[in-house]
Amino acid sequence: MVKTKIEGYAKIIRPQNFDEIMLLAERARGQSIKMINATAVGGGVAEILTRVVPLFNELGIKTKWEVIKGSGEFFGVTKAFHNALHGSKTEITEQMMNIFKETSEANLAEMSFDEDVVIIHDPQPAGLIAAKEKSKAKWVWRCHIDTSHPQPEAWNFIKSFVEKYDASIFSTPWFAKELPIPQYFIYPAIDPLAEKNRELSSGEIDAVMRKYKIDRSRPILTQVSRFDYLKDPLGVIETYKLVKKQRDCQLVMAGGGASDDPEGDQVLHKVQEAAKGDPDIHILLLPPFADLEINALQRASTIILQKSLREGFGLTVTEALWKGKPVVAGAVGGITLQVIHNFTGMLVHSIEGAAYQVRYLLNNPQFAKKMGEYGREHVREKFLITRKLRNYLLLLISLKNQGKDLIEL
């Protein structure tokens, strides 16, 4: 687990915001939390937990992080649920539901829940709520995905578990659903002190670019994402090809896989086929914890793309904005919280629209630079880990005082 020091953030955020965190931590101190998700590496949830859990412990809130186990068949089922909850047309069968329930029961047999609060992340471990009756804990379901227009069969199945929780957390108000339990809204966030987001020297950036044989003297378009259909990597390549007809540029597509995503290899193969024969397209399959490489690639880029078709939030957008980079992104999900069109970035709805905005930014570098500056300040105010920490502390205090009209701090 990553070690960190809370004092390091005092130089980055406003003093009054730091003081507020310390006050709230004092009120929540002594409580214990268990965080549970589906994978220890790969994807935004694991990345967030890697940074948040040590901070909770440092503040005196005993926090554990556990990962559920499952077969390839189970993760194939949960990937189908994931896509269906995002709104994709996916067949959900009774057999799939049974596999989900059986795996939940197998995990329950190996886990204990002695903490004050249990926070379950996303659909994969949602079935663990069956342990609530024998647990003293308050149970919270944290949804990181875009559930604004889910496939009804998938949502009704997951809802049958979620409505048994004490509370739920969504990333935006428009992801929320009609539920008989309280709903909270907490934005995902990045850690500015993490290896992926810290300031880098020119030498560190140059070394990474040499490693991957990318020419820094020419414009670089970059999308950092796991290889997933919902990230539209094939659309990114088509966008690049349209831009390339008028402006010389290179494309970097950097990403990895997640242990709970069985489609990754298939998508990667299609991307490699689409890029074949073009030496200016760099497809980089990065290992887990390639944080320095991702940081350097983003900082060396001229424009960052995130052409998602569905997106719960899009931490790669947050990372790019924090680094002062102009962003061209799909106008979907939590991206629209981050990218204010024509101010902190450009929102697009098509391949042609993405190519148009990329060309505009390449032709107007001063505007692109100013947009990057606005984007960085937007992240400082809303999407740093300190804001997330504050909101979780408020959640803990709220759960401890459920039913009260007024909570005195």
C-alpha distance (Angstrom), angle and dihedral (degrees) to the residues before:
residue distance angle dihedral
M1 . . .
V2 3.79 . .
K3 3.80 116.3 .
T4 3.79 118.5 -141.2
K5 3.78 141.7 164.4
I6 3.79 120.6 -129.9
E7 3.82 91.8 -147.9
G8 3.81 89.8 68.8
Y9 3.80 90.8 72.8
A10 3.79 93.9 56.8
K11 3.82 89.6 81.5
I12 3.81 92.9 52.9
I13 3.81 105.9 43.8
R14 3.78 130.9 48.2
P15 3.85 114.2 -76.8
Q16 3.80 93.0 -122.9
N17 3.82 90.5 53.6
F18 3.79 91.3 52.3
D19 3.82 91.2 48.5
E20 3.80 89.7 51.4
I21 3.81 91.7 54.4
M22 3.79 91.5 52.0
L23 3.82 91.5 49.0
L24 3.81 92.6 50.2
A25 3.80 91.6 45.9
E26 3.80 89.5 54.7
R27 3.82 89.7 54.8
A28 3.83 93.5 46.5
R29 3.80 97.2 41.1
G30 3.79 116.4 125.3
Q31 3.80 96.3 34.6
S32 3.79 120.2 117.6
I33 3.81 128.8 -140.4
K34 3.77 136.4 -167.2
M35 3.82 117.4 -158.6
I36 3.82 116.6 -161.9
N37 3.80 128.6 -173.8
A38 3.81 139.8 149.0
T39 3.81 104.9 -100.6
A40 3.79 138.4 29.1
V41 3.81 94.6 -151.9
G42 3.80 134.9 28.7
G43 3.79 125.8 43.9
G44 3.77 134.2 44.6
V45 3.81 98.3 -79.1
A46 3.80 94.4 59.6
E47 3.79 90.0 44.3
I48 3.82 92.1 52.4
L49 3.81 93.4 47.1
T50 3.80 91.7 49.4
R51 3.79 88.3 62.0
V52 3.82 102.8 32.2
V53 3.81 100.2 49.2
P54 3.85 95.5 61.2
L55 3.80 90.5 48.0
F56 3.81 92.2 53.4
N57 3.80 90.4 50.6
E58 3.79 91.0 47.9
L59 3.80 89.5 54.0
G60 3.81 91.5 54.4
I61 3.80 98.1 -99.2
K62 3.81 107.4 124.4
T63 3.80 105.4 -132.5
K64 3.81 131.4 -178.8
W65 3.80 128.5 -172.9
E66 3.80 122.0 -152.8
V67 3.80 132.2 177.8
I68 3.80 124.5 -146.5
K69 3.80 121.5 -126.0
G70 3.78 125.8 -130.0
S71 3.78 144.9 157.5
G72 3.79 125.3 -106.4
E73 3.80 86.8 -102.8
F74 3.82 91.2 56.0
F75 3.80 93.5 49.7
G76 3.80 89.0 47.5
V77 3.80 87.5 56.6
T78 3.83 93.9 46.9
K79 3.81 90.6 47.8
A80 3.81 87.9 55.1
F81 3.81 89.0 49.6
H82 3.81 89.5 48.5
N83 3.80 92.3 53.3
A84 3.82 92.3 44.1
L85 3.81 92.5 50.2
H86 3.80 87.4 53.0
G87 3.80 87.2 55.8
S88 3.81 101.8 -100.0
K89 3.81 117.0 143.5
T90 3.79 101.6 -106.6
E91 3.79 128.6 158.3
I92 3.80 111.7 -118.1
T93 3.81 111.9 -164.6
E94 3.80 134.1 -171.7
Q95 3.81 88.7 -114.6
M96 3.82 89.8 57.9
M97 3.79 90.3 51.2
N98 3.80 90.6 50.2
I99 3.82 91.8 51.2
F100 3.80 88.8 51.3
K101 3.82 92.5 50.5
E102 3.82 94.2 45.2
T103 3.81 92.6 51.4
S104 3.80 90.6 47.8
E105 3.80 89.6 53.4
A106 3.80 91.7 48.8
N107 3.81 90.9 52.8
L108 3.80 92.0 46.4
A109 3.78 89.7 57.5
E110 3.82 90.3 59.9
M111 3.81 100.7 40.9
S112 3.78 137.1 74.3
F113 3.79 128.3 -157.7
D114 3.80 109.8 -155.6
E115 3.82 97.3 139.5
D116 3.80 128.3 105.9
V117 3.81 93.1 -119.3
V118 3.82 130.5 24.7
I119 3.81 116.1 -163.5
I120 3.81 115.3 -165.2
H121 3.79 116.1 -162.6
D122 3.81 119.5 -144.0
P123 3.82 131.2 -32.6
Q124 3.81 101.0 -57.8
P125 3.84 96.8 76.6
A126 3.83 96.3 26.8
G127 3.81 91.3 109.9
L128 3.80 91.0 67.8
I129 3.81 86.8 84.6
A130 3.82 85.5 90.9
A131 3.81 86.3 83.4
K132 3.81 93.0 60.2
E133 3.81 95.7 92.5
K134 3.82 91.5 61.4
S135 3.81 95.1 39.9
K136 3.80 130.8 85.6
A137 3.80 89.9 -151.8
K138 3.76 130.5 110.5
W139 3.83 106.4 -121.8
V140 3.81 122.1 -142.1
W141 3.81 127.1 -175.4
R142 3.80 112.4 -149.9
C143 3.83 113.6 -160.7
H144 3.81 115.1 -162.7
I145 3.81 97.2 174.8
D146 3.80 134.6 84.2
T147 3.81 105.6 -95.3
S148 3.80 95.5 164.5
H149 3.83 93.7 114.3
P150 3.82 107.4 15.4
Q151 3.77 126.3 172.3
P152 3.84 102.3 -97.5
E153 3.82 96.6 -130.6
A154 3.80 92.5 53.5
W155 3.80 95.2 44.0
N156 3.81 94.5 46.6
F157 3.81 89.8 52.8
I158 3.81 94.3 48.9
K159 3.80 90.8 40.8
S160 3.81 89.8 59.6
F161 3.82 86.4 67.8
V162 3.82 99.4 34.2
E163 3.81 95.8 55.7
K164 3.81 88.9 62.3
Y165 3.81 92.1 62.9
D166 3.80 123.8 96.4
A167 3.82 92.4 -125.7
S168 3.78 143.4 -8.5
I169 3.80 134.6 -141.6
F170 3.80 125.6 -150.5
S171 3.80 129.3 -178.6
T172 3.82 95.5 -128.3
P173 3.82 137.2 12.9
W174 3.79 92.1 -113.0
F175 3.82 92.1 59.2
A176 3.82 90.9 57.8
K177 3.79 120.0 108.8
E178 3.78 135.4 -157.1
L179 3.79 102.9 -83.7
P180 3.81 134.9 158.6
I181 3.83 91.3 -129.1
P182 3.83 133.2 73.2
Q183 3.80 115.7 -84.0
Y184 3.81 125.0 -149.3
F185 3.80 129.3 -168.8
I186 3.79 118.5 -139.5
Y187 3.79 122.4 165.7
P188 3.80 118.3 -135.7
A189 3.80 112.3 -116.4
I190 3.78 146.4 -165.8
D191 3.78 129.5 -124.6
P192 3.82 110.4 -122.1
L193 3.82 90.4 -159.8
A194 3.82 94.8 53.4
E195 3.79 120.4 108.5
K196 3.79 88.9 -110.0
N197 3.80 93.7 57.2
R198 3.81 108.6 27.1
E199 3.78 120.6 111.0
L200 3.82 113.9 -86.0
S201 3.77 131.2 -154.6
S202 3.81 120.9 -120.8
G203 3.79 88.0 -111.3
E204 3.80 92.5 56.7
I205 3.80 91.5 49.3
D206 3.82 93.2 46.3
A207 3.80 91.8 50.6
V208 3.80 92.2 56.0
M209 3.79 93.1 46.1
R210 3.81 90.8 50.7
K211 3.79 89.6 48.8
Y212 3.80 91.3 58.0
K213 3.82 95.0 34.8
I214 3.80 95.5 -120.4
D215 3.81 118.2 157.1
R216 3.82 110.8 -127.8
S217 3.81 92.2 -168.2
R218 3.83 91.9 71.8
P219 3.84 129.9 59.1
I220 3.80 113.7 -82.6
L221 3.80 124.2 -154.8
T222 3.79 113.2 -165.1
Q223 3.78 137.6 -172.5
V224 3.80 117.1 -175.1
S225 3.80 111.6 -165.8
R226 3.74 141.2 117.3
F227 3.80 111.7 -91.0
D228 3.79 99.8 -93.2
Y229 3.80 131.1 143.6
L230 3.81 90.6 -127.4
K231 3.83 89.5 60.7
D232 3.85 87.4 58.7
P233 3.82 96.9 -137.1
L234 3.81 91.6 169.0
G235 3.80 88.8 53.7
V236 3.79 88.9 52.1
I237 3.80 90.3 56.1
E238 3.81 90.6 49.5
T239 3.81 89.6 49.6
Y240 3.80 90.3 52.4
K241 3.81 91.9 49.2
L242 3.82 91.3 53.6
V243 3.81 91.5 49.0
K244 3.79 91.5 46.3
K245 3.79 91.0 60.6
Q246 3.80 89.2 69.6
R247 3.82 106.2 18.9
D248 3.78 131.2 39.1
C249 3.81 108.9 -121.2
Q250 3.79 145.5 138.8
L251 3.79 130.6 -125.8
V252 3.79 125.1 -140.6
M253 3.81 118.7 -169.7
A254 3.77 108.9 -175.8
G255 3.76 126.0 176.7
G256 3.74 148.6 113.8
G257 3.74 139.7 -146.3
A258 3.79 137.1 -93.1
S259 3.79 124.6 -134.3
D260 3.82 90.9 -125.4
D261 3.85 94.0 52.8
P262 3.82 112.2 80.9
E263 3.84 94.0 175.4
G264 3.80 95.7 66.4
D265 3.82 98.5 93.3
Q266 3.80 92.1 48.8
V267 3.79 92.7 51.3
L268 3.81 92.4 45.3
H269 3.82 90.7 53.4
K270 3.82 91.5 52.9
V271 3.80 90.9 48.4
Q272 3.81 91.5 50.8
E273 3.79 90.4 50.3
A274 3.81 92.0 50.2
A275 3.83 90.9 49.8
K276 3.79 95.6 46.5
G277 3.80 115.0 126.6
D278 3.81 97.3 18.2
P279 3.84 112.1 103.1
D280 3.81 90.4 -168.3
I281 3.81 92.6 65.5
H282 3.80 110.6 84.3
I283 3.81 114.6 -166.4
L284 3.79 108.0 -168.1
L285 3.79 120.3 -170.7
L286 3.78 100.5 -163.1
P287 3.80 125.1 -162.2
P288 3.82 122.0 -124.1
F289 3.80 114.0 -73.9
A290 3.83 94.4 22.5
D291 3.79 85.3 144.4
L292 3.80 98.0 139.5
E293 3.81 90.5 51.4
I294 3.81 92.9 49.8
N295 3.79 91.2 47.1
A296 3.81 92.0 51.2
L297 3.81 93.6 45.1
Q298 3.79 91.7 52.3
R299 3.80 93.5 46.1
A300 3.81 92.1 49.1
S301 3.81 92.9 49.3
T302 3.78 124.5 103.1
I303 3.82 94.2 -153.3
I304 3.80 131.0 9.1
L305 3.80 119.2 -142.7
Q306 3.79 127.9 -158.5
K307 3.77 103.5 171.6
S308 3.79 96.3 173.7
L309 3.79 121.7 167.5
R310 3.82 90.7 -158.0
E311 3.77 126.1 10.2
G312 3.78 133.8 176.5
F313 3.78 91.1 -158.3
G314 3.80 114.8 -44.3
L315 3.80 110.8 -130.4
T316 3.80 90.2 -169.1
V317 3.81 86.7 66.6
T318 3.80 89.9 52.2
E319 3.82 90.2 49.5
A320 3.79 92.3 50.9
L321 3.80 93.8 47.5
W322 3.81 90.7 49.0
K323 3.80 88.6 55.5
G324 3.80 90.4 53.8
K325 3.80 94.9 -110.9
P326 3.82 125.1 148.9
V327 3.81 108.7 -115.0
V328 3.80 130.6 -152.9
A329 3.80 109.0 -166.9
G330 3.77 144.3 163.0
A331 3.81 113.4 -91.0
V332 3.79 93.2 -121.6
G333 3.79 140.0 116.2
G334 3.78 119.9 -30.7
I335 3.80 92.4 -8.9
T336 3.80 88.1 81.0
L337 3.82 89.8 61.2
Q338 3.78 89.7 58.4
V339 3.78 105.1 34.5
I340 3.77 112.0 60.7
H341 3.80 101.7 -168.5
N342 3.80 114.2 -107.7
F343 3.80 90.5 -0.1
T344 3.81 112.3 61.3
G345 3.80 95.3 6.5
M346 3.79 146.0 -36.5
L347 3.82 124.5 -76.3
V348 3.80 118.3 -152.8
H349 3.79 139.0 -174.8
S350 3.79 103.3 -165.0
I351 3.80 146.0 25.6
E352 3.80 90.4 -103.2
G353 3.80 91.3 49.4
A354 3.79 91.4 50.0
A355 3.79 91.8 50.2
Y356 3.82 91.3 48.8
Q357 3.81 92.7 52.5
V358 3.81 93.3 45.4
R359 3.81 90.6 52.4
Y360 3.82 90.3 47.6
L361 3.81 92.1 53.1
L362 3.80 92.6 45.6
N363 3.80 89.0 52.5
N364 3.82 93.6 46.0
P365 3.81 107.0 44.9
Q366 3.82 95.6 164.4
F367 3.80 91.4 55.6
A368 3.81 89.4 46.7
K369 3.81 90.3 51.7
K370 3.80 93.3 50.7
M371 3.79 90.7 47.6
G372 3.80 89.2 53.7
E373 3.81 90.8 52.5
Y374 3.80 91.9 52.1
G375 3.79 90.4 47.4
R376 3.81 92.7 54.7
E377 3.81 92.4 53.0
H378 3.81 90.6 47.0
V379 3.82 89.1 57.4
R380 3.80 92.3 45.6
E381 3.80 90.2 57.4
K382 3.81 100.4 41.9
F383 3.78 117.9 9.1
L384 3.80 110.1 45.9
I385 3.79 121.4 111.7
T386 3.80 90.9 -109.9
R387 3.82 90.7 65.9
K388 3.80 89.8 49.1
L389 3.81 90.8 48.5
R390 3.81 90.4 51.5
N391 3.80 92.3 51.7
Y392 3.80 93.4 48.0
L393 3.80 90.2 50.8
L394 3.79 89.4 52.4
L395 3.82 88.5 49.8
L396 3.81 91.6 53.2
I397 3.79 91.4 49.8
S398 3.80 90.9 46.7
L399 3.83 93.2 50.5
K400 3.80 90.6 49.4
N401 3.81 89.8 52.8
Q402 3.81 100.5 39.3
G403 3.77 113.1 161.9
K404 3.79 96.0 26.7
D405 3.80 117.8 121.7
L406 3.79 92.2 -154.9
I407 3.81 128.1 31.6
E408 3.79 116.0 -164.2
L409 3.81 115.5 -147.5
